[in-house]
Amino acid sequence: MTDESTGASTRTRNRRGEGGRLREEIVAAAVDLLDESGDESAITLRSVARRAGIAAPSIYRHFPDQPAIMLAVVRRAFAELEAQLRADLDAAGDDPRERLFACCHSYLRFAQEHPERYRSMFGGLWMPALHDTSVTADDVATLGDACTRLLTETLDDCVTAGQVTTTDPHADAVALWLGLHGLAHQRAVTVAFPWPPDIADRIITALAHLGTE
């Protein structure tokens, strides 16, 4: 429900013990604002509170500052990416090579379908000076760990199957991610460039050290 005089949504107060639900509603409100505006600066304590239909001071029970809200938004985005990667891996069958291509193309599709979230996931304006926020260095350093492990495991399966020549799957998984990230970024900011139709497969094949089929 929306308060037409203020443009803010109104909500039913959570019952005692439902603080976790309010926290999720705050994060959902922030995600909606990011998707709609494409601008991290649009996510403030006041704007999120207005969207969630609560008083701004209520946010402080769950998030001490704006970067803490953005951290939750980014963590949710990485969880969504991981879920998509796993779903596409499950659908790809048993061949390690096909699974690796499925994982990489799934990553690129997520970046294309959720550009605002993707941009925030890898830095963006929200990334704070750590001495000015409740967000810690460990919070930032561990973002995306599950997705990195999944890509590494998928590449390692190719090693076991004798489909790649790498001797360091983790390092090559990082190199592969950098290639995918670079392509995702350039597709977003250089929309008129005539990309070769197989550019993603070329990057995957080269950086994963895939042999010929």
C-alpha positions in Angstrom: 0.0 0.0 0.0 1.2 3.5 -0.8 0.7 6.8 1.1 -0.3 9.1 -1.8 0.7 12.2 0.1 4.3 11.1 0.5 4.9 8.5 -2.2 6.0 6.1 0.5 4.7 2.6 0.9 3.1 1.8 4.2 3.5 -1.6 5.9 2.0 -3.6 8.7 4.3 -3.6 11.7 6.0 -7.0 12.2 5.1 -9.0 15.2 7.6 -9.5 17.9 10.3 -11.8 16.8 9.9 -11.0 13.1 13.0 -8.7 12.9 14.5 -11.0 10.3 11.6 -10.4 8.0 12.0 -6.6 8.3 15.7 -6.9 7.5 14.9 -8.8 4.3 12.3 -6.2 3.4 14.9 -3.4 3.8 17.3 -5.3 1.5 14.5 -5.9 -1.1 13.7 -2.2 -1.0 17.3 -1.3 -1.7 17.5 -3.8 -4.5 14.4 -2.3 -6.1 15.8 1.2 -5.9 19.1 0.0 -7.5 17.3 -1.8 -10.3 15.1 1.2 -11.0 17.6 4.0 -10.8 20.8 2.3 -11.9 22.5 4.6 -9.4 23.9 3.5 -6.1 23.7 7.0 -4.8 19.9 6.7 -4.9 20.2 4.2 -2.1 20.1 6.2 1.1 18.8 5.4 4.6 15.8 7.7 3.9 15.0 6.4 0.5 15.2 2.8 1.5 13.0 3.5 4.6 10.5 5.3 2.4 10.4 2.4 0.0 10.1 -0.2 2.8 7.3 1.9 4.5 9.2 2.3 7.8 10.7 5.1 9.8 14.3 5.7 9.0 15.5 5.1 12.6 14.1 1.6 12.3 16.8 0.7 9.8 19.6 1.2 12.4 18.4 -1.9 14.3 19.6 -3.9 11.3 22.0 -1.7 9.4 24.3 0.8 11.1 25.0 2.7 7.9 24.4 2.9 4.1 27.4 0.8 3.1 26.0 -2.0 5.3 22.8 -2.0 3.3 24.8 -2.1 0.1 26.9 -5.0 1.4 23.6 -6.9 2.0 22.4 -6.0 -1.5 25.7 -7.2 -3.0 25.7 -10.4 -1.0 22.2 -11.2 -2.2 23.3 -10.6 -5.8 26.1 -13.0 -5.4 23.8 -15.6 -4.0 21.5 -15.1 -7.0 24.5 -15.5 -9.3 25.6 -18.7 -7.6 22.0 -20.1 -7.8 21.9 -19.3 -11.5 25.3 -20.9 -12.1 24.3 -24.1 -10.3 21.1 -24.3 -12.1 22.8 -24.0 -15.5 25.5 -26.5 -14.5 22.8 -29.0 -13.5 21.1 -28.5 -16.9 24.4 -28.9 -18.8 24.8 -32.6 -18.3 27.9 -34.6 -17.3 30.6 -33.5 -19.8 33.0 -31.3 -18.0 33.8 -29.1 -21.1 30.1 -28.5 -21.7 29.6 -27.7 -18.0 32.5 -25.1 -18.1 31.0 -23.4 -21.1 27.6 -23.4 -19.4 29.0 -21.9 -16.3 30.8 -19.1 -18.1 27.9 -18.2 -20.4 25.6 -18.2 -17.3 27.9 -15.7 -15.7 27.8 -13.4 -18.8 24.0 -13.7 -19.0 23.6 -12.7 -15.4 25.8 -9.6 -16.0 23.7 -8.7 -19.1 20.3 -9.2 -17.4 21.2 -7.4 -14.1 23.6 -4.6 -15.1 23.0 -2.4 -12.0 23.5 -5.3 -9.6 26.5 -6.6 -11.5 28.2 -3.2 -11.4 27.7 -2.9 -7.7 29.0 -6.5 -7.1 32.4 -5.5 -8.4 33.1 -2.2 -6.7 31.0 0.7 -7.8 30.5 3.9 -5.8 29.2 2.1 -2.7 32.6 0.6 -1.8 33.6 2.5 1.3 36.8 3.6 2.9 36.8 1.0 5.6 37.7 3.3 8.5 34.5 5.2 7.8 32.0 2.3 7.9 30.9 -0.8 9.7 31.9 -2.9 6.7 35.1 -4.7 7.3 38.0 -5.8 5.0 36.9 -9.4 5.4 33.4 -8.5 4.4 34.7 -7.1 1.1 37.4 -9.8 0.6 35.0 -12.7 0.8 32.4 -11.4 -1.6 31.8 -13.9 -4.4 33.9 -16.7 -2.8 31.2 -19.3 -3.5 31.0 -18.4 -7.2 34.8 -18.5 -7.5 35.0 -21.9 -5.9 32.3 -23.1 -8.3 34.2 -21.9 -11.3 37.4 -23.5 -10.0 35.7 -26.8 -9.3 34.2 -26.8 -12.8 37.6 -26.1 -14.4 39.2 -28.8 -12.1 36.7 -31.3 -13.5 38.0 -30.5 -16.9 41.6 -31.2 -15.7 40.5 -34.6 -14.3 38.9 -35.4 -17.6 42.1 -34.4 -19.5 40.3 -31.7 -21.4 42.6 -28.8 -20.3 46.3 -28.4 -19.9 46.3 -26.2 -16.8 48.4 -27.2 -13.7 46.9 -24.6 -11.5 43.1 -24.6 -11.8 42.6 -21.9 -9.2 44.9 -19.4 -10.9 43.5 -20.2 -14.3 39.9 -19.8 -12.9 40.8 -16.3 -11.7 42.3 -15.5 -15.1 39.1 -16.9 -16.7 36.9 -14.8 -14.4 38.9 -11.7 -15.3 38.4 -12.4 -19.0 34.6 -12.9 -18.5 34.4 -9.8 -16.3 36.2 -7.7 -18.9 33.9 -8.9 -21.6 30.8 -8.3 -19.4 32.0 -4.8 -18.6 32.9 -3.8 -22.1 29.6 -5.2 -23.5 27.8 -2.9 -21.0 29.8 0.3 -21.8 30.6 -0.2 -25.5 27.3 -1.2 -26.9 28.1 -0.2 -30.5 31.2 -2.3 -30.8 30.9 -5.2 -33.4 31.7 -8.1 -31.1 32.6 -11.3 -32.9 29.7 -13.7 -32.3 32.1 -16.3 -30.8 34.1 -13.9 -28.7 33.0 -15.5 -25.4 33.9 -19.0 -26.5 37.3 -17.7 -27.7 38.0 -16.2 -24.3 36.8 -19.3 -22.5 38.9 -21.7 -24.7 42.1 -19.6 -24.4 42.0 -18.8 -20.7 40.9 -22.2 -19.6 43.6 -23.8 -21.8 41.0 -26.1 -23.4 42.2 -28.5 -26.0 40.4 -29.3 -29.2 37.5 -31.6 -28.9 
